[in-house]
């Protein structure tokens, strides 16, 4: 089994590079986002209660994020076909990316050992990374509460852009 991560990434670190397939076709990459702030949020599994709550909350606030210039990208270990069904079912218009081999999740320290009913397994930790236009991590949320996530991101991004 892969050892549990120590969450090595810290605020102020350069965000790891990534390129992933997304819902709707194509890819999203850190190279394409250069010069733009973005939120990379990792969620365990599409179309489950917590992940749906989180995604729908982000979707509700997407016009505000868009107008403020923040790109949102959701990342899960699900296949593209599954995230496309998830996006369609809940009318999610921001990109959802597939990280089936966990390479990006491992780079960000979100592919971790979990346990349920006495069984340990590797899975995605619900975590988010707010990255500025220079590719520097400005805020990290670990073990995110789905219902509160969108409001916390909005507050942190406004602080970042206001220079506070």
HELIX and SHEET records of a PDB file:
HELIX    1   1 UNK A   49  UNK A   67  1                                  19    
HELIX    2   2 UNK A   80  UNK A   89  1                                  10    
HELIX    3   3 UNK A  103  UNK A  108  1                                   6    
HELIX    4   4 UNK A  146  UNK A  162  1                                  17    
SHEET    1   A 7 UNK A  27  UNK A  29  0                                        
SHEET    2   A 7 UNK A  19  UNK A  22 -1                                        
SHEET    3   A 7 UNK A  95  UNK A  98 -1                                        
SHEET    4   A 7 UNK A  71  UNK A  76  1                                        
SHEET    5   A 7 UNK A  38  UNK A  42  1                                        
SHEET    6   A 7 UNK A 127  UNK A 131 -1                                        
SHEET    7   A 7 UNK A 137  UNK A 141 -1                                        
SHEET    1   B 2 UNK A 111  UNK A 116  0                                        
SHEET    2   B 2 UNK A 119  UNK A 124 -1                                        
END                                                                             
